[in-house]
Amino acid sequence: VQLVESGGGLVQAGGSLRLSCTVSGSSFSFNTFSINSMAWYRQAAGGQRDLVAAITSGGSSMNYADSVKGRFTISRDNAKKTMFLQMNNLKPEDTAVYYCNFFPRRPDAWGEGTQVTVSL
């Protein structure tokens, strides 16, 4: 399964960004996306790749890291094979490369990620 992240960029503190994660490949890949929980992860420079938010296959249940609760919203559109992360009130500490993957993560499903940089 190939996952492609997009939507990152440079934004001032307090601003917003919306990340997207799309699935490319075969019908097997599309089905795999639709029936699995998915998540966003992030990795700051020199840090570990941490869970940011997760969503169940049908989109009915979400979980968030404490650091992003109330500011980030995860969602998905299985018909479009796409997952989103709406990020509001961004802070400099949100600066990282953001990745999508399954939940739990699968080592062979990492994409290149999308860089989010939040300036003061």
Backbone torsions as a table, in degrees:
resi	resn	phi	psi	omega
1	VAL	NA	128.7	178.5
2	GLN	-106.7	123.5	179.5
3	LEU	-111.0	134.6	-177.0
4	VAL	-124.6	120.5	179.4
5	GLU	-96.3	148.2	177.4
6	SER	-154.6	167.6	174.7
7	GLY	104.9	-4.2	179.2
8	GLY	-71.8	175.1	179.3
9	GLY	167.0	-169.1	179.1
10	LEU	-103.2	128.7	-178.0
11	VAL	-143.0	150.5	176.8
12	GLN	-78.6	155.5	176.7
13	ALA	-54.9	137.4	-176.5
14	GLY	92.9	-11.3	-178.8
15	GLY	-83.4	-175.4	-176.2
16	SER	-132.7	152.4	171.7
17	LEU	-143.7	154.1	174.6
18	ARG	-124.9	116.1	179.0
19	LEU	-91.9	148.6	176.3
20	SER	-125.9	149.3	176.4
21	CYS	-132.3	117.7	-179.3
22	THR	-115.6	156.1	-179.1
23	VAL	-106.0	132.4	174.3
24	SER	-122.8	156.1	177.7
25	GLY	126.0	-144.0	-171.2
26	SER	-89.9	176.6	175.6
27	SER	-63.5	-29.2	175.3
28	PHE	-60.4	-42.4	179.8
29	SER	-64.3	-42.7	-179.4
30	PHE	-62.8	-43.6	179.8
31	ASN	-65.8	-38.8	179.6
32	THR	-60.9	-41.7	178.3
33	PHE	-61.9	-46.6	-171.2
34	SER	-68.2	-25.5	-174.3
35	ILE	-103.1	3.9	-177.3
36	ASN	-118.5	150.1	168.2
37	SER	-66.4	145.3	-179.1
38	MET	-127.5	167.1	-177.4
39	ALA	-155.4	160.5	168.5
40	TRP	-106.0	139.7	176.8
41	TYR	-127.9	161.5	175.5
42	ARG	-144.6	152.1	-179.1
43	GLN	-136.3	112.7	174.5
44	ALA	-80.8	160.4	-178.9
45	ALA	-56.3	126.0	179.0
46	GLY	77.9	2.4	-176.9
47	GLY	-109.4	-177.7	177.9
48	GLN	-89.2	165.2	177.0
49	ARG	-88.3	107.3	-172.2
50	ASP	-106.9	152.7	175.8
51	LEU	-71.6	133.5	177.0
52	VAL	-104.2	-50.1	-177.6
53	ALA	-159.3	149.2	179.8
54	ALA	-134.2	154.3	-178.8
55	ILE	-142.8	140.3	-179.9
56	THR	-72.2	169.3	-173.0
57	SER	-58.4	-40.1	-179.6
58	GLY	-87.9	-6.1	178.0
59	GLY	83.7	12.3	-175.1
60	SER	-87.6	-16.5	-177.5
61	SER	-135.6	134.9	-179.1
62	MET	-130.5	151.1	174.0
63	ASN	-133.4	147.8	-176.4
64	TYR	-132.9	149.1	168.9
65	ALA	-65.5	147.5	-177.8
66	ASP	-57.1	-34.0	-174.8
67	SER	-68.9	-16.9	-177.2
68	VAL	-117.7	-3.1	-179.1
69	LYS	-57.9	134.7	180.0
70	GLY	84.8	-10.1	-179.5
71	ARG	-117.4	-33.9	-177.6
72	PHE	-109.1	147.6	176.5
73	THR	-133.8	124.1	177.4
74	ILE	-98.2	141.8	177.8
75	SER	-152.0	170.0	179.6
76	ARG	-150.5	154.5	175.1
77	ASP	-128.9	96.8	-175.2
78	ASN	-65.8	-30.3	178.6
79	ALA	-64.1	-32.2	179.2
80	LYS	-99.8	3.1	177.8
81	LYS	54.3	46.2	-175.6
82	THR	-137.1	143.7	174.9
83	MET	-122.8	149.5	-176.2
84	PHE	-127.6	157.7	169.6
85	LEU	-137.3	107.2	175.9
86	GLN	-87.3	122.1	-176.0
87	MET	-118.1	116.2	179.4
88	ASN	-115.9	161.3	179.1
89	ASN	48.6	51.5	-176.7
90	LEU	-65.1	146.4	-178.8
91	LYS	-121.5	156.1	178.7
92	PRO	-55.0	-32.2	-179.7
93	GLU	-72.2	-6.2	173.2
94	ASP	-82.8	-6.8	179.1
95	THR	-60.2	123.8	-176.7
96	ALA	-178.5	171.6	166.5
97	VAL	-90.9	128.5	-177.4
98	TYR	-103.9	133.2	-178.4
99	TYR	-125.7	150.5	168.1
100	CYS	-109.4	152.7	-179.7
101	ASN	-165.4	177.0	174.7
102	PHE	-73.1	168.9	172.8
103	PHE	-129.5	115.7	-2.6
104	PRO	-63.4	158.3	-176.7
105	ARG	-65.0	149.8	176.6
106	ARG	-116.2	126.5	-175.8
107	PRO	-58.6	-28.9	-175.5
108	ASP	-91.9	7.2	-175.3
109	ALA	-110.0	4.2	-179.0
110	TRP	-69.0	136.2	171.8
111	GLY	-97.3	-162.8	-178.2
112	GLU	-84.4	-15.6	-179.8
113	GLY	80.8	172.5	176.6
114	THR	-134.7	132.9	-174.3
115	GLN	-81.3	130.9	172.4
116	VAL	-118.3	124.5	179.4
117	THR	-125.3	124.1	-178.5
118	VAL	-114.3	119.7	-178.6
119	SER	-100.2	159.4	179.4
120	LEU	-73.1	NA	NA
